[in-house]
């Protein structure tokens, strides 16, 4: 779902003291909640049909330092030169992009005191940003730089074929996407010239699983991004909290918010490990195109402007969640269809075996009958002596001949039927079906309920995750009492099989706040994503999406719900264990009555949640 801004001045008046958030949605300063929103990108069917000049597609390259972004950029520029494409490149450090000087230059260079009339076809023009991260400390400079590139090209009478932005190692693609969506929502003229088209993430194949299991914060991993020489950038990163984010959390964002994922350094993994990594990444982002490469040698046409601005660039957090839910439900339908096909094939196979065995038994009887007659004749001949009736013997020979002549080629049917069985082990399943589930047992399911969690009971379940939760960190620091460990090996084993779990969470601490359950590797967090649509008067809903919003409503609690996607290895075998544990965390009938009768202040007192700053 892709929609415009969902809030308006009337909504601002209705909700009190408000401000515009980065995602182009209405945010309340107190308590800091915003409605669960869709992307601000305008859907294709609502765009004006008036012909307009094509906008220059922008491709964003994300990935940790050392993943191979710069190497990829070098390869892309060489390919662009061979294809005679004009490419504008925005980087944090031009010197770090060690590309042949014939391929690059500054668009601000002058010849004989005048700006060049036209660039050399196939040359890339680099613009260096200030020291800092383009998703936070120098976000405004990014837009200014793009505007400068657009102005220079117009003055020269040409347009770039592509613009490529190489983000820093710790840049957040979701925040950079927000910059473009904000600019589009606010009708900044630059958005008539450029548009964010494709988000590409470069993954270090050899280091992915290590980063995935990392429990440290980004501040503890200086190797993930180049050091900043700008003290203001360092100071800003301390205050905005970006460096306190978990390594695995950022890694997952870079993978999940992407149209193309390049598994670079693929040559450093063996075939089996690479195939498993590809299956894991595909399970984390089923909408992305996953490609293998070494030394950044990805085809130009597979990287630049491949999404037509209809993928990750046009989505928002709610879109991502709904796509993950839809993907899991689609896989469930495929499983049902697959199981039916397999069952039908089993039935056909059983029938074939029955027919084969029946035929075999018939032959056995014939053989037995013939063999009996033969022995009877032999005995008869031996006993009758010379007085034996020769006519009787002739009749038997004739019958035996008839028996073999009527059998024909079917005499070998028993051996043929076993041969057919040997070559039919897939039971009618297409040989082309090679999914992550088939190869590695990676699958998913959606946990959906319409009651809030009782936080205290939920925290006991979360303590069994192979992850460090906020409450566990507080216990380690002495802020909370340490609970006695629970003996629940079955649930702990089930949770250990999870690769990723994420989705909407409804806690009994608040009737307004929509929490976001986010678990990956050894990290779990539950930040507030926004506020439930049910808290916003209907007249302030975006009318173009009213039906879609209403579809999530059920009963008196509106769109409040648990809707969490669990992705893991053999997770379907463990589904009942996980769902039973989570069901036990839902409020009881008496607790639900308390919840409904209380206001949020009373709810927070009755249902305590130890996730510190994340309490609404």
C-alpha positions in Angstrom: 0.0 0.0 0.0 1.3 3.3 -1.0 -0.4 6.5 0.1 0.0 10.2 0.6 0.3 11.9 3.9 -2.3 10.6 6.2 -2.7 13.6 8.5 -3.9 17.1 7.9 -4.4 20.4 9.8 -7.8 19.2 11.1 -6.1 16.1 12.6 -3.5 18.3 14.2 -6.2 20.4 15.9 -8.0 17.2 17.0 -4.9 15.6 18.5 -3.4 18.7 20.2 0.2 19.8 20.2 1.7 18.1 17.1 4.6 18.3 14.7 5.5 16.8 11.3 7.6 13.7 11.6 10.4 12.7 9.2 8.1 10.0 7.6 5.7 12.7 6.7 3.1 11.8 9.3 1.5 13.6 12.1 3.3 13.0 15.4 2.3 14.0 18.9 5.0 15.6 21.0 3.3 14.0 24.0 3.4 11.1 24.3 5.3 10.9 21.0 2.9 8.6 19.1 1.9 8.7 15.4 -0.7 6.7 13.5 0.4 3.5 11.9 1.1 4.9 8.4 1.7 3.8 4.9 4.2 5.2 2.6 3.8 8.8 1.4 4.6 7.8 -2.2 1.7 8.3 -4.5 0.3 5.1 -6.0 0.6 4.8 -9.8 -3.1 4.9 -10.4 -3.5 8.3 -8.7 -0.7 10.0 -10.5 -1.5 12.6 -13.0 -1.7 11.4 -16.6 -0.1 14.6 -17.9 3.1 13.8 -19.7 6.1 14.9 -17.7 9.9 14.7 -18.3 11.3 11.4 -17.0 12.9 11.8 -13.6 16.5 10.7 -13.1 16.5 7.4 -11.2 18.5 7.4 -8.0 20.1 4.1 -6.7 21.2 3.9 -3.1 24.1 1.6 -2.1 24.1 0.4 1.5 26.2 -2.0 3.5 28.8 -2.2 6.2 32.3 -0.9 5.7 34.2 -3.7 4.0 31.2 -5.3 2.4 32.3 -4.1 -1.0 30.2 -1.0 -1.9 33.1 0.9 -3.3 34.3 -2.1 -5.3 30.8 -2.5 -6.7 30.8 1.2 -7.5 34.0 0.9 -9.4 32.6 -2.0 -11.5 29.4 -0.1 -12.2 31.3 3.0 -13.4 33.4 0.9 -15.7 30.3 -0.7 -17.1 28.6 2.7 -17.4 31.6 4.0 -19.4 31.3 1.0 -21.8 27.6 1.7 -22.2 28.1 5.4 -22.6 25.9 6.3 -19.7 26.1 9.6 -17.8 26.3 8.8 -14.1 26.3 11.2 -11.2 27.8 9.8 -8.0 27.4 11.1 -4.4 29.9 9.7 -1.9 31.2 10.7 1.5 34.9 10.4 0.4 35.9 10.7 -3.2 39.5 9.7 -2.3 38.3 6.3 -1.1 36.8 5.5 -4.5 40.0 4.6 -6.2 38.7 4.7 -9.8 40.7 5.5 -13.0 40.8 9.3 -13.3 39.5 9.0 -16.9 36.2 7.8 -15.4 35.6 10.6 -12.9 35.6 14.3 -12.5 33.9 17.0 -10.5 30.8 18.5 -12.2 32.0 21.9 -10.8 35.2 22.0 -12.8 35.5 24.8 -15.3 37.4 25.2 -18.6 38.6 28.6 -19.6 36.4 30.2 -16.9 33.2 28.6 -18.1 31.2 25.6 -17.1 31.6 22.8 -19.7 28.7 22.8 -22.2 28.4 19.0 -22.2 30.1 16.2 -20.3 32.2 13.5 -21.9 29.7 10.7 -22.6 30.4 7.8 -20.3 32.3 9.8 -17.6 31.0 9.7 -14.0 30.8 12.9 -12.1 31.5 12.7 -8.4 30.3 15.0 -5.6 31.8 14.6 -2.2 29.6 15.2 0.9 30.8 16.5 4.2 32.0 14.2 6.9 29.0 12.5 8.5 26.2 10.1 7.8 23.7 11.0 5.0 20.8 9.7 7.0 21.3 12.0 10.0 24.1 14.5 10.4 24.3 15.6 6.8 20.8 14.8 5.5 20.2 18.3 4.3 23.5 18.4 2.5 22.5 15.3 0.5 19.4 17.0 -0.9 21.4 20.2 -1.5 24.0 18.2 -3.4 21.4 16.4 -5.5 19.9 19.8 -6.3 23.4 21.1 -7.4 23.8 18.1 -9.7 20.4 18.7 -11.2 21.2 22.4 -11.7 24.5 21.8 -13.3 23.1 19.2 -15.7 20.3 21.6 -16.8 22.8 24.4 -17.4 24.7 22.1 -19.6 21.7 21.0 -21.5 21.7 17.3 -20.5 20.3 14.9 -17.9 22.0 12.2 -16.0 21.0 8.6 -16.9 21.6 7.6 -13.3 22.5 9.0 -10.0 24.2 6.7 -7.5 24.5 7.4 -3.8 27.0 5.4 -1.8 25.9 5.5 1.9 28.3 5.2 4.8 28.7 1.8 6.5 26.2 2.6 9.3 23.7 4.6 7.2 20.1 3.6 7.7 18.3 3.0 4.3 14.9 3.5 5.9 15.9 7.0 7.1 17.3 7.9 3.7 14.1 6.7 2.0 12.2 8.9 4.5 14.2 11.9 3.3 13.0 11.4 -0.3 9.4 10.6 0.8 9.4 13.8 2.9 10.7 15.8 0.0 8.1 14.4 -2.4 5.3 14.9 0.2 6.3 18.5 0.6 6.4 19.0 -3.2 10.0 20.1 -3.2 10.9 21.0 -6.9 13.9 18.7 -6.8 11.5 15.7 -6.8 10.3 16.8 -10.2 13.8 16.0 -11.5 15.0 13.0 -9.5 13.4 10.1 -7.6 14.7 7.4 -5.4 14.3 4.3 -7.6 16.2 1.3 -6.2 17.8 0.4 -2.8 20.7 -2.0 -3.1 22.4 -3.6 -0.1 25.9 -5.2 -0.4 26.4 -8.0 2.0 29.8 -9.4 3.0 28.9 -13.1 2.6 31.8 -14.3 4.7 31.0 -12.0 7.7 27.1 -12.0 7.6 26.4 -14.7 10.1 29.1 -13.3 12.5 27.4 -9.9 12.4 24.0 -11.6 12.7 25.1 -13.2 16.0 26.8 -10.0 17.3 25.4 -8.7 20.6 27.3 -5.4 20.5 26.1 -1.9 19.7 27.4 -0.1 16.6 29.5 2.2 18.9 31.5 -0.9 19.9 32.2 -1.8 16.2 34.2 1.0 14.8 35.2 -1.3 11.9 31.7 -1.1 10.4 32.1 2.5 9.3 34.9 4.9 8.5 35.9 7.1 11.4 34.7 10.7 11.3 37.1 13.6 11.6 34.2 16.0 12.2 33.7 16.5 16.0 30.1 17.8 15.4 29.2 14.6 13.6 30.6 12.5 16.4 28.7 14.7 19.0 25.5 14.4 17.0 25.7 10.6 16.8 26.0 10.4 20.6 22.8 12.4 21.1 20.7 10.9 18.3 21.3 7.4 19.7 22.3 5.9 16.3 25.6 4.5 17.6 23.7 2.7 20.4 21.7 0.7 18.0 22.5 -3.1 17.9 24.7 -4.2 15.0 22.2 -7.0 14.0 19.3 -4.5 14.1 21.0 -2.3 11.5 22.1 -5.4 9.5 18.5 -6.6 9.3 17.3 -3.1 8.2 19.8 -3.0 5.4 18.7 -6.5 4.2 14.9 -6.0 4.7 14.8 -2.5 3.2 16.2 -3.4 -0.2 15.2 -4.2 -3.8 18.5 -5.9 -4.6 20.8 -7.8 -2.2 24.3 -8.6 -3.4 26.0 -11.4 -1.7 29.5 -10.1 -2.3 32.7 -12.1 -1.7 30.7 -15.3 -2.6 34.0 -16.9 -3.6 35.0 -17.0 0.1 32.2 -19.5 1.0 31.8 -23.1 -0.1 28.8 -24.0 -2.3 26.7 -25.4 0.7 27.3 -22.4 2.9 26.6 -20.0 0.2 23.4 -21.7 -0.7 22.3 -21.6 3.0 23.2 -17.9 3.2 21.1 -17.2 0.1 18.2 -19.1 1.6 18.4 -17.2 4.9 18.6 -13.8 3.2 15.7 -14.7 0.8 13.6 -15.7 3.8 14.4 -12.4 5.5 13.4 -10.4 2.4 11.2 -12.4 0.0 10.7 -9.3 -2.2 14.3 -8.6 -3.0 16.4 -10.0 -5.9 19.3 -11.9 -4.3 22.4 -12.1 -6.4 25.8 -13.6 -5.9 29.0 -11.8 -6.9 32.7 -11.6 -6.2 34.7 -8.4 -6.3 31.5 -6.5 -6.9 31.1 -7.9 -10.4 27.3 -7.6 -10.6 25.7 -6.7 -14.0 24.9 -3.1 -14.4 21.3 -3.9 -15.5 20.7 -5.9 -12.3 21.7 -3.1 -10.0 20.9 0.4 -11.4 17.3 1.5 -11.4 15.8 -2.0 -11.5 12.8 -1.4 -9.2 11.1 1.5 -11.1 10.5 3.3 -7.8 7.8 0.7 -7.0 9.6 -1.4 -4.4 11.4 -0.5 -1.2 11.6 3.2 -2.2 7.8 3.5 -2.3 7.2 1.6 0.9 7.0 2.4 4.6 7.2 0.4 7.9 3.6 -0.7 7.7 4.0 -1.7 4.0 7.0 -3.8 5.0 5.0 -5.5 7.8 2.0 -6.3 5.6 4.3 -7.7 2.8 5.9 -9.9 5.4 2.6 -11.2 6.6 1.3 -11.7 3.0 4.5 -13.6 2.1 4.1 -15.9 5.1 0.4 -16.5 4.2 1.3 -17.1 0.6 3.9 -19.7 1.7 1.2 -21.4 3.8 -1.1 -21.6 0.8 1.8 -23.1 -1.2 2.3 -25.7 1.5 -1.4 -26.7 1.4 -1.3 -26.9 -2.4 2.0 -28.8 -2.2 0.7 -31.2 0.4 -2.4 -31.9 -1.7 -0.3 -32.6 -4.7 1.8 -34.9 -2.7 -1.2 -36.7 -1.2 -2.8 -37.1 -4.7 0.5 -38.5 -5.9 0.6 -40.9 -2.9 -2.9 -42.1 -3.8 -1.9 -42.7 -7.4 1.3 -44.4 -6.3 -0.6 -46.7 -3.9 -3.1 -47.6 -6.7 -0.3 -48.4 -9.1 1.3 -50.6 -6.5 -2.0 -52.4 -5.8 -2.5 -53.0 -9.5 1.1 -54.2 -9.8 0.8 -56.5 -6.8 -2.5 -57.9 -8.0 -1.0 -58.6 -11.4 2.0 -60.2 -9.7 -0.2 -62.4 -7.5 -2.1 -63.5 -10.7 1.2 -64.6 -12.2 2.2 -66.3 -9.1 -1.0 -68.2 -9.1 -0.5 -69.1 -12.8 3.0 -70.2 -12.2 1.9 -72.2 -9.2 -0.9 -73.7 -11.1 1.3 -74.6 -14.0 4.0 -75.9 -11.7 1.4 -78.1 -9.9 0.1 -79.5 -13.1 3.6 -80.2 -14.3 4.4 -82.1 -11.1 1.1 -83.9 -11.3 1.8 -84.9 -14.9 5.3 -86.0 -13.9 3.9 -88.0 -11.1 1.2 -89.4 -13.3 3.7 -90.3 -16.0 6.0 -92.0 -13.5 3.2 -93.9 -12.0 1.2 -94.9 -15.0 4.1 -96.6 -16.8 3.5 -97.6 -20.4 -0.2 -97.5 -20.0 -0.2 -93.7 -19.7 -2.8 -91.9 -21.7 -0.8 -89.8 -24.2 -3.9 -87.6 -25.0 -3.9 -86.3 -21.4 -0.3 -85.2 -21.6 -0.9 -83.5 -24.9 -3.8 -81.5 -23.4 -1.5 -80.2 -20.6 1.2 -79.1 -23.0 -1.4 -77.2 -24.9 -2.8 -75.5 -21.8 0.7 -74.5 -20.7 1.4 -73.0 -24.1 -1.9 -71.1 -24.0 -1.0 -69.7 -20.6 2.3 -68.2 -21.8 0.9 -67.0 -25.1 -1.9 -65.2 -23.2 0.5 -63.6 -20.8 2.6 -62.0 -23.5 4.9 -59.2 -22.4 3.0 -58.8 -19.1 5.0 -61.6 -17.7 7.7 -59.1 -16.7 5.2 -56.7 -15.1 6.4 -57.3 -11.6 9.9 -56.2 -12.4 8.7 -53.2 -14.4 6.4 -52.0 -11.6 9.4 -52.0 -9.2 11.4 -50.1 -11.7 8.7 -47.5 -11.9 8.6 -47.2 -8.1 12.3 -46.7 -8.0 12.0 -43.6 -10.2 9.0 -42.0 -8.5 10.2 -41.0 -5.1 9.1 -37.3 -5.6 5.5 -38.6 -5.7 4.5 -36.3 -8.5 6.2 -33.2 -7.2 7.8 -30.9 -9.9 11.6 -31.2 -9.9 11.8 -27.4 -10.3 10.5 -26.8 -6.8 13.6 -26.0 -4.7 12.6 -23.6 -2.0 14.4 -22.6 1.2 11.9 -24.9 3.1 12.8 -27.9 1.0 16.6 -27.4 1.2 17.1 -26.0 4.8 13.7 -26.3 6.5 13.3 -22.5 6.6 9.7 -21.5 6.9 7.4 -19.1 8.6 4.0 -18.6 10.3 1.9 -15.6 11.5 0.8 -15.4 15.1 -2.5 -13.4 15.1 -4.6 -12.7 18.2 -7.0 -10.0 19.3 -6.1 -9.6 22.9 -3.3 -7.6 24.6 -0.3 -9.2 26.2 0.1 -9.1 30.0 3.7 -7.7 30.0 4.9 -9.5 33.1 4.0 -12.9 31.6 5.4 -11.9 28.2 8.7 -10.9 29.7 9.1 -14.4 31.2 8.7 -15.9 27.7 11.1 -13.3 26.2 13.7 -14.2 28.7 14.0 -17.6 27.0 14.9 -16.0 23.7 18.5 -16.5 22.6 18.7 -12.7 22.8 19.5 -9.9 25.1 16.4 -7.9 25.9 16.2 -4.5 27.4 14.9 -5.9 30.7 17.8 -8.4 30.9 20.2 -5.6 30.4 18.6 -3.6 33.2 18.8 -6.7 35.4 22.5 -7.0 34.7 23.0 -3.4 35.6 21.1 -3.9 38.9 18.1 -1.8 37.9 15.7 -4.7 38.1 15.7 -7.8 40.3 17.0 -10.9 38.6 14.3 -13.6 38.3 15.0 -17.2 38.9 15.7 -19.1 35.6 12.7 -21.1 34.3 12.9 -24.7 33.3 11.2 -24.8 29.9 13.5 -26.6 27.6 10.9 -27.3 25.0 10.0 -23.6 24.5 13.6 -22.6 24.7 14.5 -25.0 22.0 11.6 -23.8 19.9 12.7 -20.1 20.2 16.3 -21.0 19.5 15.3 -22.1 16.0 14.1 -18.6 15.1 16.0 -16.6 12.6 13.7 -13.6 12.8 10.4 -12.5 14.3 8.7 -9.2 13.8 5.4 -7.5 13.8 2.7 -5.5 15.6 2.3 -6.0 19.3 -0.5 -4.9 21.6 0.4 -4.5 25.2 -2.0 -4.0 28.1 0.0 -0.9 29.2 -1.6 1.3 26.6 -4.8 1.5 24.5 -3.1 3.9 22.1 0.5 2.6 21.5 1.3 0.1 18.8 4.5 -1.6 19.7 6.8 -3.3 17.2 8.2 -6.7 18.1 11.6 -7.1 16.6 13.9 -10.1 17.2 16.9 -11.2 15.2 19.9 -13.2 16.1 20.7 -12.3 19.8 18.8 -9.1 19.9 15.3 -8.2 20.9 13.5 -4.9 21.2 10.0 -3.6 21.3 9.9 0.1 20.3 6.7 2.0 19.8 5.9 2.1 16.1 3.0 4.5 16.3 -0.6 4.6 17.4 -3.5 2.4 16.4 -5.8 3.8 13.7 -8.7 3.3 16.0 -7.5 6.2 18.1 -7.9 8.6 15.2 -11.4 9.9 14.3 -12.6 8.4 11.0 -13.0 11.8 9.3 -9.2 12.2 9.5 -8.3 8.9 7.9 -6.8 9.1 4.4 -9.9 8.5 2.3 -8.0 6.7 -0.5 -7.0 4.0 2.1 -10.0 4.0 4.4 -11.2 0.6 3.1 -7.7 -1.0 3.6 -7.5 0.5 7.1 -11.0 -0.7 8.0 -10.1 -4.2 6.8 -7.8 -4.5 9.9 -10.6 -3.7 12.3 -12.4 -6.3 14.3 -14.8 -5.8 17.2 -14.7 -3.1 19.8 -10.9 -2.9 19.8 -10.5 -1.8 16.2 -7.2 -2.5 14.6 -5.4 -3.4 17.9 -3.9 -6.9 17.5 -1.0 -9.2 17.8 0.4 -9.9 14.3 3.9 -11.3 14.5 5.7 -13.2 11.7 8.0 -15.9 12.9 10.7 -17.1 10.5 13.0 -20.0 11.4 14.3 -23.5 10.8 11.6 -26.2 11.0 9.6 -23.5 12.7 6.3 -25.1 11.7 7.1 -28.1 13.9 7.6 -25.8 16.8 4.6 -23.5 16.1 2.3 -25.1 18.6 4.9 -24.7 21.4 5.5 -21.0 20.6 1.8 -20.2 20.1 0.8 -22.0 23.4 3.4 -20.0 25.3 2.3 -16.7 23.8 -1.4 -17.5 24.3 -0.6 -17.9 28.0 0.7 -14.3 28.0 -2.6 -12.9 26.7 -4.8 -11.1 29.4 -7.4 -13.2 31.0 -11.1 -12.3 31.0 -10.8 -10.6 34.4 -7.6 -8.7 33.3 -9.3 -7.7 30.0 -12.2 -6.2 32.1 -9.7 -4.3 34.1 -7.9 -3.1 31.0 -11.2 -1.8 29.5 -12.3 0.0 32.6 -8.9 1.8 33.2 -7.2 4.7 31.5 -3.6 4.5 30.3 -2.2 5.8 33.6 -4.0 3.1 35.4 -3.1 0.5 32.8 0.6 1.3 33.2 0.3 0.8 37.0 -1.6 -2.4 36.7 0.3 -4.0 33.8 3.9 -3.0 34.3 6.4 -3.2 31.4 10.1 -2.9 32.1 11.2 -1.7 28.7 12.1 1.6 30.2 11.8 4.4 27.6 9.6 2.3 25.4 6.6 2.6 27.7 3.9 4.9 26.3 
